[in-house]
Amino acid sequence: MPPPGACLNIMEARHRRDGFGRACSPGRLFGQDFQQLKEFCVSRRLKFIDDMFPPDRKSIGQGVLSPSDLARVVWLRPARIVQNPSFVLRGFSRFDFGQGVLGNCWFLASIGALTFQDQILQQVVPQEQGFDENYCGLFHFRFWRFGKWVDVVIDDKLPTINGSLIFVQSKKQNEFWPALLEKAYAKVCGSYTDMNAGTPAEAMMDFTGGVHMCIQLSDPPPDLWELMSRAGNFGALLSCSTPQGESSSLTLSPNGLVQGHAYTVTGVVQMTSRGKPVKMLRLWNPWGKGEWNGDWSDCSSLWQTVSSQDREKCLSVVNDGEFWMMLEDFSKFFTDLDICGLNPNFLDEDPSSQWTTSVAEGWWVAGTTAGGCMNYKDSFWTNPQYRVKLCGEKAEKNILVSLMQKHDKRNRHLVQNLHIGFSIFEVKEQHQAHRGKFTASFFSSQQPVAQTKTFMNAREVMELLTLKPGEYMIVPSTFHPNETASFLLTILSKTETRCYENSGERSPEPGPQAMKVKNRQEDENKDAFFRQHSDKYEEMNAEQLQKILNENLLKGDLQSGGFSIDACRSMVALMDTSVTGRLNSSEFIRLWNKVVIYKDIFFQTDVSRTGTLSLTELRNALIASGMRVSDDTLNLMALRYGASSGHMTLESFISLILRLDCMFKIFRQLSDGKTMSLQESEWIYVSMYT
């Protein structure tokens, strides 16, 4: 059984700090280690079968094949399909493959772009594999997934009907890298069917883990041509899409372009025609056939107006899916352009610019950190906040901010992208000393200096901006409040940048209400009460405590049936200094005092007068208790102690605040103030009781 998610998150954060998850040290999807699996299979002369993506109907998925065709599918290894199979023949090319029955042109268009960039290709497709003497039916590929690289292991059983591949088709029948790469990505997505429909940007990001820019061609930047030229020179991947037709099916337009289809940009060249410069783009259809038939198409007479050298270099009159068109026609007949590079150099006219990168991961959790957009003035401030300091001199287009929502669904088709965006506020000198989250009063008096043009239900939104040196705060949000998701915020800047999450986790300092009660008469009365209800040894167990809390101390204040016996056992353990499983008089009085204080705080911060705390009110209750926690910790508390309705009862609040107070005290006593080192027996001793 894997460790709990909170533990996994800490492990993952530590691994990232140690460099694990980078391209040179990728993580392992489902924990599968390629080298270990290969050594095991080779030493035992076994052919690998992947039980995490088995060769069966579930891995194909539902909807892409009819039930009758699905029944005819046979999973075959390449040696059963052809004689002398090869992983790759004479290098990688966009002309090696064509699209099969799967609607994954977006993925194949991205592969087409990938074949032009050897550095990126070798990162995604490890070269040291094939059908040689150590062949064991095992292959692996690498993809970037939401902030980290993962190594994806597959077996080489491929779905066929009548001995032919169903999905991506290799032009050379004995070349299998396209089919195996497609299978690895299908495993990442959950099934082959889960690859149906998408945008090239998604796959290009998963191939590079780099910098993505999306350009709406209805409103292109004035330097579109220069940007595309730089992107080509710096080895970026470029793809584009045509507008959707009246139906969801792919329809061929009279001009030869397929509606709602992804294409790859494979060339950016300026030629001279009739003495004038012509800006030309070469595009490729992942179907491997079907081309544009307008100006500068293969048979266009315009090719006679360029030099013979340009014509010989560029023109290929073959129905291979590749064609040329002018930049003007490209902007007219395509809707968007995606550029994705390993680094942001293509963004800048100055190739000597040095960009720095800051990455932060966060959550929007309904009720605590999912405040919605600025339309929701009362809750917007509860969104995650990131302080950023830009140093150096002012420069044009000096910062790129990217917000990507992370998905936790095993199957890609179950993912529903929320409408996301971000706002950037300047933190002026009078606010720079502020620590912790800025509240609603700050935002009521401030306007953003930059923000996303619109909230989009896309995997990623980004903006290239010009900001002067200074301090800023970035607030990522969903459009509507109370929408739960996790995200990745990436900030690229031409100057040195310092970025940190702004919720301000601190050890709690006792507030005035949490000080010891200095009332001798009250303490004597409480001691007398304790003696009346304790056993003959003047001690109290969890069952006795439960009865006193529910029937005496908090009678009439409890709404959900009172404290459970498990909650009372937990309280005893937290207050039990002698580790006897019972409370003595002083321990009981200390608990009583805390319960009274926390009950008062609960009702003071229950401004809605519902007898429960909303998760927004919970934040205020923690502050009133003298405790300040980060958004991450607050989110965990909401998940652990809050009801599914998004509210917290008095019983849950008291249990939570007692445990939080105790955990902070344990850390202060056993740590050096920053880190804590425990032997296994010590950790078990502390964690299993308190």
C-alpha positions as CSV (number, residue, x, y, z in Angstrom):
1,M,0.0,0.0,0.0
2,P,1.4,3.4,-0.9
3,P,2.0,6.0,1.8
4,P,-0.6,8.7,2.4
5,G,-1.0,11.5,-0.1
6,A,0.4,14.2,2.3
7,C,3.5,12.1,2.8
8,L,3.8,11.6,-1.0
9,N,3.6,15.3,-1.6
10,I,6.4,15.9,0.9
11,M,8.5,13.2,-0.8
12,E,7.8,14.7,-4.2
13,A,8.8,18.2,-3.1
14,R,12.0,16.9,-1.6
15,H,12.7,14.9,-4.8
16,R,12.2,18.1,-6.9
17,R,14.7,20.0,-4.7
18,D,17.2,17.2,-5.2
19,G,16.7,17.4,-9.0
20,F,14.5,14.3,-9.4
21,G,11.9,14.9,-12.1
22,R,14.2,16.8,-14.4
23,A,14.8,15.6,-17.9
24,C,18.2,14.0,-16.9
25,S,16.6,12.3,-13.9
26,P,12.9,11.6,-14.7
27,G,10.4,10.1,-12.3
28,R,8.8,6.8,-13.1
29,L,5.1,6.5,-14.1
30,F,3.4,4.1,-11.7
31,G,6.9,3.4,-10.2
32,Q,8.0,1.2,-13.1
33,D,11.8,1.2,-13.5
34,F,12.8,0.5,-17.1
35,Q,16.3,-0.8,-16.3
36,Q,15.1,-3.1,-13.5
37,L,12.4,-4.5,-15.6
38,K,14.7,-5.0,-18.6
39,E,17.3,-6.8,-16.5
40,F,14.6,-9.0,-15.0
41,C,13.1,-9.9,-18.3
42,V,16.5,-10.4,-20.1
43,S,17.9,-12.6,-17.4
44,R,14.9,-14.8,-17.4
45,R,14.3,-14.7,-21.1
46,L,10.8,-13.3,-20.7
47,K,8.8,-11.0,-22.9
48,F,7.5,-8.1,-20.9
49,I,3.7,-7.6,-20.5
50,D,2.7,-4.4,-18.9
51,D,0.1,-5.0,-16.2
52,M,-0.3,-1.2,-15.7
53,F,-1.5,-0.8,-19.4
54,P,-2.5,-4.3,-20.4
55,P,-3.1,-5.4,-24.0
56,D,-6.9,-5.5,-23.6
57,R,-10.1,-3.6,-24.3
58,K,-9.7,-1.3,-21.3
59,S,-6.5,0.1,-22.8
60,I,-8.3,0.9,-26.1
61,G,-11.2,2.5,-24.4
62,Q,-14.8,2.9,-25.5
63,G,-16.2,4.8,-28.4
64,V,-13.3,4.8,-30.9
65,L,-14.1,1.3,-32.3
66,S,-17.5,-0.3,-32.9
67,P,-18.3,-3.3,-30.7
68,S,-17.8,-5.6,-33.7
69,D,-14.4,-4.1,-34.5
70,L,-13.4,-4.2,-30.8
71,A,-14.1,-7.9,-30.8
72,R,-11.7,-8.4,-33.7
73,V,-8.8,-6.7,-32.1
74,V,-5.7,-8.8,-31.6
75,W,-2.7,-7.4,-29.8
76,L,0.5,-8.4,-31.6
77,R,4.2,-7.8,-31.1
78,P,5.9,-6.2,-34.1
79,A,7.7,-9.5,-35.0
80,R,4.2,-11.1,-35.4
81,I,3.1,-8.2,-37.7
82,V,6.2,-8.1,-40.0
83,Q,9.5,-9.8,-40.5
84,N,12.6,-8.0,-39.2
85,P,10.9,-5.2,-37.3
86,S,12.9,-2.1,-36.6
87,F,12.5,0.7,-34.0
88,V,13.7,3.4,-36.5
89,L,14.9,3.2,-40.1
90,R,17.2,5.9,-41.4
91,G,16.3,8.5,-38.8
92,F,13.1,10.1,-37.7
93,S,10.9,12.0,-40.1
94,R,7.4,13.5,-40.3
95,F,6.9,11.4,-43.4
96,D,7.3,8.1,-41.5
97,F,3.7,7.9,-40.4
98,G,0.1,8.9,-41.0
99,Q,-3.0,9.2,-38.8
100,G,-5.0,6.1,-38.1
101,V,-8.7,5.8,-37.0
102,L,-8.0,7.7,-33.8
103,G,-8.8,11.5,-33.7
104,N,-5.4,12.4,-32.4
105,C,-4.2,14.7,-35.1
106,W,-3.1,17.2,-32.4
107,F,-0.7,14.6,-31.0
108,L,0.6,13.5,-34.4
109,A,1.0,17.2,-35.5
110,S,3.2,17.6,-32.5
111,I,5.3,14.5,-33.4
112,G,5.8,16.0,-36.8
113,A,7.2,19.2,-35.2
114,L,9.3,17.0,-32.9
115,T,11.1,15.2,-35.7
116,F,12.8,18.6,-36.7
117,Q,14.4,19.0,-33.3
118,D,17.0,16.3,-32.5
119,Q,17.7,17.5,-29.0
120,I,14.1,17.4,-27.9
121,L,13.4,14.2,-29.8
122,Q,16.2,12.3,-28.1
123,Q,14.9,13.5,-24.8
124,V,11.4,12.1,-25.5
125,V,12.5,9.0,-27.5
126,P,15.5,7.3,-25.9
127,Q,17.6,5.9,-28.7
128,E,19.2,2.9,-27.0
129,Q,16.3,0.6,-27.6
130,G,15.2,-1.7,-30.4
131,F,14.8,-5.3,-31.5
132,D,18.4,-6.4,-30.9
133,E,19.8,-9.3,-28.9
134,N,18.6,-7.8,-25.6
135,Y,15.1,-7.4,-26.9
136,C,12.5,-8.4,-24.4
137,G,9.3,-6.6,-25.6
138,L,10.0,-3.6,-23.4
139,F,10.3,0.1,-24.5
140,H,10.2,3.4,-22.8
141,F,9.6,7.1,-23.6
142,R,9.8,10.3,-21.6
143,F,7.2,13.0,-21.2
144,W,6.9,16.2,-19.2
145,R,3.8,16.1,-17.0
146,F,2.8,19.2,-15.0
147,G,6.2,20.2,-13.7
148,K,8.2,17.0,-13.9
149,W,9.6,14.6,-16.4
150,V,8.4,10.9,-16.2
151,D,9.7,7.8,-17.8
152,V,6.9,5.7,-19.3
153,V,7.4,2.0,-19.7
154,I,5.3,0.0,-22.2
155,D,5.3,-3.5,-23.7
156,D,5.3,-3.7,-27.5
157,K,2.0,-5.5,-28.0
158,L,0.1,-3.3,-30.5
159,P,-3.7,-3.4,-31.3
160,T,-4.3,-4.8,-34.8
161,I,-7.2,-6.0,-37.0
162,N,-6.4,-8.6,-39.6
163,G,-2.7,-8.1,-38.9
164,S,-2.7,-4.4,-39.6
165,L,-2.2,-1.6,-37.1
166,I,-5.4,0.2,-36.1
167,F,-4.0,3.5,-35.0
168,V,-1.0,5.5,-36.3
169,Q,0.2,4.0,-39.5
170,S,3.9,3.7,-40.4
171,K,4.8,4.4,-44.1
172,K,7.5,1.8,-43.8
173,Q,5.8,-1.3,-42.6
174,N,8.7,-2.5,-40.5
175,E,9.3,0.8,-38.6
176,F,7.6,1.0,-35.2
177,W,8.7,4.1,-33.3
178,P,5.5,6.0,-34.2
179,A,3.2,3.2,-33.0
180,L,5.2,2.7,-29.8
181,L,5.4,6.4,-29.0
182,E,1.6,6.7,-29.5
183,K,1.1,3.7,-27.2
184,A,3.2,5.3,-24.4
185,Y,1.2,8.5,-24.6
186,A,-2.0,6.6,-24.6
187,K,-0.9,5.0,-21.4
188,V,-0.3,8.5,-19.9
189,C,-3.7,9.6,-21.1
190,G,-5.5,6.5,-19.7
191,S,-6.4,4.7,-23.0
192,Y,-6.2,5.2,-26.7
193,T,-9.7,6.7,-26.7
194,D,-8.5,9.3,-24.2
195,M,-6.3,10.7,-26.9
196,N,-9.3,11.6,-29.0
197,A,-9.5,15.4,-29.6
198,G,-7.0,17.9,-28.1
199,T,-4.7,20.8,-28.9
200,P,-1.2,20.5,-30.2
201,A,0.0,22.8,-27.4
202,E,-0.8,20.0,-24.9
203,A,1.5,17.4,-26.5
204,M,4.2,20.0,-27.4
205,M,4.4,21.0,-23.7
206,D,4.6,17.3,-22.8
207,F,7.4,16.9,-25.3
208,T,9.5,19.9,-24.0
209,G,8.4,21.0,-20.6
210,G,9.4,24.4,-21.9
211,V,7.9,27.7,-22.8
212,H,4.6,27.9,-24.5
213,M,3.0,30.8,-26.3
214,C,-0.4,30.7,-27.9
215,I,-1.2,33.4,-30.5
216,Q,-4.8,34.1,-31.7
217,L,-4.4,34.7,-35.4
218,S,-7.5,36.9,-35.4
219,D,-5.5,39.4,-33.4
220,P,-1.8,38.6,-34.1
221,P,1.1,40.6,-32.7
222,P,2.7,43.1,-35.2
223,D,5.9,41.1,-35.1
224,L,4.3,37.7,-35.9
225,W,6.7,36.9,-38.7
226,E,9.8,37.8,-36.7
227,L,8.5,35.8,-33.8
228,M,7.9,32.7,-36.0
229,S,11.4,33.2,-37.6
230,R,13.1,33.3,-34.2
231,A,11.1,30.3,-33.0
232,G,12.3,28.3,-36.0
233,N,15.9,29.4,-35.5
234,F,15.9,28.5,-31.8
235,G,14.5,25.1,-32.4
236,A,11.0,25.6,-31.1
237,L,8.0,23.4,-32.1
238,L,5.3,25.2,-34.0
239,S,1.7,24.0,-34.8
240,C,-1.6,25.5,-35.8
241,S,-5.3,24.7,-36.1
242,T,-8.1,25.5,-38.5
243,P,-11.5,26.7,-37.4
244,Q,-14.1,24.1,-36.5
245,G,-16.8,23.5,-39.2
246,E,-20.5,23.4,-38.7
247,S,-20.3,19.8,-37.6
248,S,-17.8,18.1,-35.1
249,S,-16.6,15.8,-37.9
250,L,-13.5,16.7,-39.9
251,T,-14.7,18.3,-43.1
252,L,-12.6,19.1,-46.1
253,S,-12.9,22.8,-47.2
254,P,-12.9,23.8,-50.9
255,N,-9.4,25.2,-50.4
256,G,-8.1,21.8,-49.4
257,L,-7.8,22.5,-45.7
258,V,-9.5,20.2,-43.1
259,Q,-11.8,22.0,-40.7
260,G,-11.1,21.6,-37.0
261,H,-7.8,20.0,-37.7
262,A,-4.2,20.4,-36.4
263,Y,-1.2,21.1,-38.7
264,T,2.5,21.4,-38.1
265,V,4.5,24.4,-39.2
266,T,7.6,22.9,-40.8
267,G,9.2,25.9,-42.5
268,V,9.5,29.7,-42.2
269,V,11.1,31.2,-45.3
270,Q,11.2,34.5,-47.0
271,M,11.4,34.4,-50.8
272,T,11.5,36.9,-53.6
273,S,8.7,36.9,-56.1
274,R,8.5,39.4,-59.0
275,G,11.1,41.5,-57.2
276,K,9.1,41.7,-53.9
277,P,9.7,39.7,-50.7
278,V,7.1,37.1,-49.9
279,K,6.8,35.6,-46.4
280,M,6.1,31.9,-46.8
281,L,5.2,29.1,-44.4
282,R,5.4,25.4,-45.0
283,L,2.7,23.3,-43.2
284,W,2.2,19.6,-42.9
285,N,-1.1,17.6,-42.5
286,P,-0.6,14.6,-40.0
287,W,-2.9,12.6,-42.2
288,G,0.1,12.3,-44.5
289,K,-2.0,13.5,-47.5
290,G,-4.5,16.2,-48.3
291,E,-3.1,19.7,-49.1
292,W,-4.0,23.4,-49.5
293,N,-4.9,24.2,-53.1
294,G,-4.7,28.0,-53.1
295,D,-1.8,30.4,-53.8
296,W,1.6,28.7,-53.6
297,S,0.2,25.2,-53.4
298,D,2.2,22.5,-55.2
299,C,0.7,23.1,-58.6
300,S,0.4,26.9,-58.3
301,S,1.8,29.0,-61.2
302,L,3.2,31.4,-58.6
303,W,6.2,29.1,-58.2
304,Q,7.4,30.2,-61.6
305,T,7.8,33.7,-60.2
306,V,10.6,32.7,-57.8
307,S,14.2,31.8,-58.6
308,S,15.0,28.3,-59.7
309,Q,17.1,27.9,-56.6
310,D,14.2,28.7,-54.3
311,R,11.9,26.5,-56.4
312,E,14.3,23.5,-56.3
313,K,14.9,24.0,-52.6
314,C,11.3,24.3,-51.5
315,L,8.9,22.9,-54.0
316,S,8.0,19.2,-53.8
317,V,5.0,18.2,-56.0
318,V,3.9,15.1,-54.0
319,N,0.7,14.5,-52.1
320,D,2.5,13.9,-48.8
321,G,0.4,16.4,-46.8
322,E,3.0,19.1,-46.9
323,F,2.4,22.5,-48.7
324,W,3.4,26.2,-48.7
325,M,1.2,29.2,-48.2
326,M,1.7,33.0,-47.6
327,L,1.7,34.4,-44.1
328,E,-1.4,36.5,-45.0
329,D,-3.4,33.3,-46.0
330,F,-2.1,31.5,-43.0
331,S,-3.5,34.2,-40.7
332,K,-6.8,34.2,-42.7
333,F,-7.5,30.4,-42.7
334,F,-6.0,29.3,-39.4
335,T,-7.3,30.3,-36.0
336,D,-4.3,29.9,-33.6
337,L,-0.6,29.3,-33.6
338,D,1.2,27.5,-30.8
339,I,4.9,27.9,-30.2
340,C,6.7,25.7,-27.7
341,G,10.5,25.8,-27.0
342,L,12.9,24.4,-24.5
343,N,13.7,28.0,-23.4
344,P,12.2,31.5,-23.9
345,N,14.9,32.8,-26.2
346,F,12.5,32.9,-29.2
347,L,10.4,35.5,-27.3
348,D,13.2,38.1,-27.4
349,E,14.8,40.1,-30.2
350,D,18.0,40.1,-28.2
351,P,19.5,36.6,-28.3
352,S,21.9,37.5,-25.5
353,S,19.1,37.9,-22.9
354,Q,19.3,35.6,-19.9
355,W,15.9,34.4,-18.6
356,T,15.3,33.1,-15.1
357,T,12.5,30.8,-14.1
358,S,10.4,30.5,-10.9
359,V,7.9,27.7,-10.5
360,A,5.2,27.4,-7.8
361,E,2.6,24.7,-7.2
362,G,-0.7,25.5,-5.5
363,W,-4.3,24.5,-4.9
364,W,-7.7,26.1,-5.2
365,V,-9.8,24.5,-2.5
366,A,-13.5,25.2,-2.2
367,G,-14.2,27.4,0.8
368,T,-10.6,28.2,1.7
369,T,-8.4,29.2,-1.3
370,A,-10.9,29.2,-4.2
371,G,-12.1,32.8,-4.1
372,G,-13.0,33.2,-7.8
373,C,-12.1,36.2,-10.0
374,M,-12.2,39.9,-9.0
375,N,-16.0,40.0,-9.6
376,Y,-16.3,38.3,-6.2
377,K,-14.9,41.1,-4.0
378,D,-15.5,39.4,-0.6
379,S,-13.7,36.2,-1.5
380,F,-11.1,37.1,-4.1
381,W,-8.4,37.7,-1.5
382,T,-8.6,34.1,-0.3
383,N,-7.0,32.9,-3.5
384,P,-3.4,31.9,-3.4
385,Q,-1.1,34.9,-3.5
386,Y,2.5,35.0,-4.8
387,R,4.9,37.8,-4.1
388,V,7.4,38.5,-6.9
389,K,10.3,40.9,-6.8
390,L,11.7,42.0,-10.2
391,C,15.2,43.4,-10.0
392,G,17.4,45.1,-12.7
393,E,16.4,47.6,-15.3
394,K,13.1,48.0,-17.1
395,A,12.9,46.2,-20.4
396,E,10.2,45.6,-23.0
397,K,8.3,42.3,-22.7
398,N,10.4,41.3,-19.7
399,I,8.2,38.7,-18.0
400,L,6.1,35.7,-19.1
401,V,3.5,34.4,-16.6
402,S,2.0,30.9,-17.3
403,L,-0.8,29.3,-15.3
404,M,-1.5,25.7,-15.9
405,Q,-4.2,23.6,-14.1
406,K,-3.0,20.2,-13.1
407,H,-5.2,17.2,-13.5
408,D,-5.6,14.3,-11.1
409,K,-7.8,12.1,-13.3
410,R,-6.4,8.8,-14.5
411,N,-8.4,9.2,-17.8
412,R,-7.9,12.3,-19.8
413,H,-11.5,12.3,-21.1
414,L,-12.7,12.8,-17.6
415,V,-10.8,16.1,-17.2
416,Q,-12.9,19.2,-17.2
417,N,-10.8,22.3,-17.5
418,L,-12.0,25.2,-15.3
419,H,-12.0,28.8,-16.6
420,I,-8.7,30.1,-15.1
421,G,-6.7,33.4,-15.2
422,F,-4.5,35.6,-13.0
423,S,-4.2,39.2,-11.9
424,I,-1.0,41.0,-11.1
425,F,-0.9,43.8,-8.5
426,E,2.0,46.2,-7.7
427,V,3.0,46.1,-4.0
428,K,3.8,49.7,-3.3
429,E,6.3,50.8,-0.7
430,Q,3.7,51.3,2.0
431,H,2.7,47.7,1.7
432,Q,6.0,46.0,1.3
433,A,6.5,45.3,5.0
434,H,3.3,43.4,5.1
435,R,3.6,39.7,5.8
436,G,0.9,37.1,5.2
437,K,-2.0,37.3,2.9
438,F,-3.4,40.6,1.8
439,T,-7.0,40.9,2.8
440,A,-10.1,42.2,1.0
441,S,-9.3,45.8,2.0
442,F,-6.1,45.8,0.0
443,F,-7.8,44.7,-3.2
444,S,-10.7,47.1,-2.7
445,S,-8.2,50.0,-3.1
446,Q,-5.9,48.5,-5.8
447,Q,-6.3,47.8,-9.5
448,P,-4.2,45.2,-11.2
449,V,-1.3,46.4,-13.3
450,A,-1.7,43.4,-15.6
451,Q,-4.0,40.4,-16.0
452,T,-5.1,37.7,-18.4
453,K,-7.2,39.1,-21.2
454,T,-9.9,36.6,-20.5
455,F,-10.5,33.5,-18.3
456,M,-10.3,30.4,-20.5
457,N,-11.2,26.8,-19.9
458,A,-7.8,25.7,-21.2
459,R,-5.1,23.7,-19.7
460,E,-2.8,26.7,-19.7
461,V,-3.1,30.5,-20.0
462,M,-0.2,32.8,-20.3
463,E,0.7,36.5,-20.9
464,L,3.9,38.1,-22.1
465,L,4.1,41.4,-20.2
466,T,6.2,44.5,-19.6
467,L,6.7,45.3,-15.9
468,K,9.0,47.9,-14.3
469,P,11.4,46.7,-11.5
470,G,9.6,46.4,-8.2
471,E,7.5,44.2,-6.1
472,Y,4.3,42.5,-7.3
473,M,1.7,40.0,-6.3
474,I,0.3,37.5,-8.6
475,V,-3.1,36.1,-7.8
476,P,-4.1,33.0,-9.8
477,S,-7.8,32.2,-9.7
478,T,-10.7,30.3,-11.3
479,F,-13.5,32.4,-12.7
480,H,-16.1,31.2,-10.2
481,P,-15.4,30.7,-6.5
482,N,-15.4,27.4,-4.7
483,E,-13.9,25.4,-7.7
484,T,-11.3,22.9,-6.5
485,A,-8.2,22.2,-8.6
486,S,-4.4,22.3,-8.4
487,F,-2.2,24.4,-10.6
488,L,1.3,25.2,-11.7
489,L,2.4,28.9,-11.8
490,T,5.6,29.6,-13.9
491,I,7.2,33.0,-14.0
492,L,10.0,33.7,-16.6
493,S,11.8,37.0,-16.4
494,K,14.7,38.7,-18.1
495,T,16.0,39.9,-14.7
496,E,16.6,38.2,-11.4
497,T,13.3,37.2,-9.8
498,R,12.4,36.2,-6.3
499,C,9.0,34.5,-5.9
500,Y,7.4,33.0,-2.8
501,E,3.9,32.0,-1.7
502,N,2.4,34.8,0.5
503,S,0.1,33.1,3.0
504,G,2.9,33.2,5.6
505,E,3.2,30.0,7.5
506,R,4.5,30.8,11.0
507,S,4.6,29.1,14.3
508,P,1.7,30.1,16.4
509,E,2.1,32.7,19.1
510,P,-0.5,32.6,21.8
511,G,-3.0,35.4,21.3
512,P,-4.3,37.3,24.3
513,Q,-7.3,34.9,24.6
514,A,-5.0,31.9,24.8
515,M,-3.1,32.9,27.9
516,K,-3.5,31.0,31.1
517,V,-6.7,31.8,33.1
518,K,-5.6,33.5,36.3
519,N,-8.7,32.9,38.5
520,R,-8.0,30.9,41.6
521,Q,-11.7,30.5,42.6
522,E,-12.6,29.2,39.1
523,D,-9.7,26.7,39.2
524,E,-10.8,25.5,42.6
525,N,-14.3,25.0,41.3
526,K,-13.0,23.1,38.3
527,D,-10.8,20.9,40.5
528,A,-13.9,20.1,42.7
529,F,-15.9,19.3,39.6
530,F,-13.0,17.0,38.4
531,R,-12.9,15.1,41.7
532,Q,-16.6,14.6,41.6
533,H,-16.5,13.0,38.2
534,S,-13.1,11.2,38.2
535,D,-12.3,7.7,39.4
536,K,-11.0,6.7,42.8
537,Y,-7.5,7.4,41.7
538,E,-8.5,10.9,40.8
539,E,-8.0,10.3,37.1
540,M,-10.3,10.5,34.1
541,N,-10.4,8.3,31.0
542,A,-11.7,9.0,27.5
543,E,-15.2,7.6,28.2
544,Q,-15.6,9.9,31.3
545,L,-14.3,12.9,29.3
546,Q,-16.8,12.2,26.5
547,K,-19.7,12.2,29.0
548,I,-18.5,15.5,30.7
549,L,-17.9,17.4,27.4
550,N,-21.2,16.3,25.8
551,E,-23.5,16.5,28.8
552,N,-21.9,19.2,31.0
553,L,-19.3,21.5,29.6
554,L,-20.7,22.0,26.1
555,K,-24.3,20.9,26.5
556,G,-26.5,22.9,24.1
557,D,-23.6,24.1,22.0
558,L,-23.0,20.9,20.0
559,Q,-24.9,20.2,16.8
560,S,-23.6,16.9,15.4
561,G,-24.1,14.5,18.3
562,G,-21.2,15.6,20.4
563,F,-17.6,14.4,20.6
564,S,-17.0,10.8,19.5
565,I,-15.1,8.5,21.7
566,D,-12.2,8.6,19.2
567,A,-12.1,12.4,19.4
568,C,-11.9,12.1,23.2
569,R,-9.2,9.5,23.2
570,S,-7.2,12.0,20.9
571,M,-7.8,14.8,23.4
572,V,-6.6,12.7,26.3
573,A,-3.4,11.7,24.4
574,L,-2.7,15.4,23.5
575,M,-3.1,16.6,27.1
576,D,-1.6,13.5,28.8
577,T,1.9,14.6,30.0
578,S,2.5,11.3,32.0
579,V,1.5,9.0,29.1
580,T,-1.0,7.0,31.2
581,G,-4.0,7.2,28.9
582,R,-5.8,9.2,31.6
583,L,-6.0,12.9,32.7
584,N,-5.1,14.1,36.2
585,S,-6.7,17.2,37.7
586,S,-4.2,19.8,36.3
587,E,-4.4,18.2,32.8
588,F,-8.2,18.2,32.8
589,I,-8.3,21.9,34.0
590,R,-5.8,22.9,31.3
591,L,-8.0,21.1,28.7
592,W,-11.2,22.7,30.1
593,N,-9.6,26.2,29.8
594,K,-8.6,25.6,26.2
595,V,-12.0,24.2,25.3
596,V,-13.7,27.3,26.7
597,I,-11.3,29.7,24.9
598,Y,-11.8,27.8,21.6
599,K,-15.5,27.7,22.0
600,D,-15.6,31.5,22.5
601,I,-13.4,32.0,19.4
602,F,-15.7,29.6,17.4
603,F,-18.9,31.6,18.1
604,Q,-17.1,35.0,17.7
605,T,-16.0,34.1,14.2
606,D,-19.2,32.4,13.2
607,V,-20.5,35.6,11.8
608,S,-23.1,33.8,9.7
609,R,-24.7,32.5,12.9
610,T,-25.1,29.0,11.5
611,G,-23.6,27.2,14.5
612,T,-20.8,26.1,12.1
613,L,-17.7,27.7,10.6
614,S,-17.5,28.2,6.9
615,L,-14.0,27.5,5.7
616,T,-13.5,31.2,5.2
617,E,-14.5,31.8,8.8
618,L,-12.1,29.0,9.8
619,R,-9.2,31.1,8.6
620,N,-10.3,34.0,10.8
621,A,-10.8,31.6,13.8
622,L,-7.2,30.4,13.4
623,I,-5.9,33.9,13.4
624,A,-8.0,34.7,16.5
625,S,-6.4,31.7,18.2
626,G,-3.0,33.2,17.6
627,M,-2.1,30.7,14.8
628,R,-1.1,31.5,11.3
629,V,-0.8,28.7,8.8
630,S,0.0,28.5,5.1
631,D,-2.7,28.0,2.5
632,D,-1.5,24.4,1.9
633,T,-1.9,23.6,5.6
634,L,-5.3,25.3,5.7
635,N,-6.4,23.3,2.7
636,L,-5.4,20.0,4.5
637,M,-7.3,21.0,7.6
638,A,-10.4,21.7,5.5
639,L,-10.1,18.3,3.9
640,R,-9.4,16.5,7.2
641,Y,-11.8,18.2,9.6
642,G,-14.4,19.9,7.4
643,A,-17.7,18.3,6.4
644,S,-18.6,17.6,2.8
645,S,-20.8,20.7,3.0
646,G,-17.8,22.8,3.4
647,H,-18.5,23.7,7.1
648,M,-16.9,22.8,10.4
649,T,-18.7,22.0,13.6
650,L,-17.6,23.1,17.1
651,E,-16.4,19.5,17.9
652,S,-14.3,19.4,14.8
653,F,-12.9,22.9,15.4
654,I,-11.8,22.1,19.0
655,S,-10.3,18.8,17.9
656,L,-8.4,20.6,15.1
657,I,-7.1,23.5,17.1
658,L,-6.0,21.3,20.0
659,R,-4.0,19.0,17.6
660,L,-2.5,22.0,15.7
661,D,-1.3,23.6,19.0
662,C,0.2,20.3,20.2
663,M,2.0,19.6,16.9
664,F,3.6,23.1,16.9
665,K,4.7,22.5,20.5
666,I,6.2,19.1,19.7
667,F,8.1,20.6,16.8
668,R,9.5,23.4,18.9
669,Q,10.6,21.0,21.6
670,L,12.2,18.4,19.3
671,S,13.6,20.6,16.5
672,D,16.3,23.2,16.1
673,G,13.7,25.6,14.9
674,K,14.0,24.6,11.3
675,T,14.3,20.8,11.0
676,M,13.6,17.8,13.3
677,S,15.5,14.6,13.4
678,L,13.9,11.5,15.0
679,Q,14.8,7.9,15.1
680,E,12.2,5.4,13.8
681,S,11.2,4.4,17.4
682,E,10.9,8.0,18.5
683,W,8.7,8.9,15.4
684,I,6.4,5.9,16.0
685,Y,6.2,6.8,19.8
686,V,5.2,10.4,19.1
687,S,2.9,9.9,16.1
688,M,1.0,6.8,17.3
689,Y,0.0,8.4,20.6
690,T,-0.4,12.1,20.1
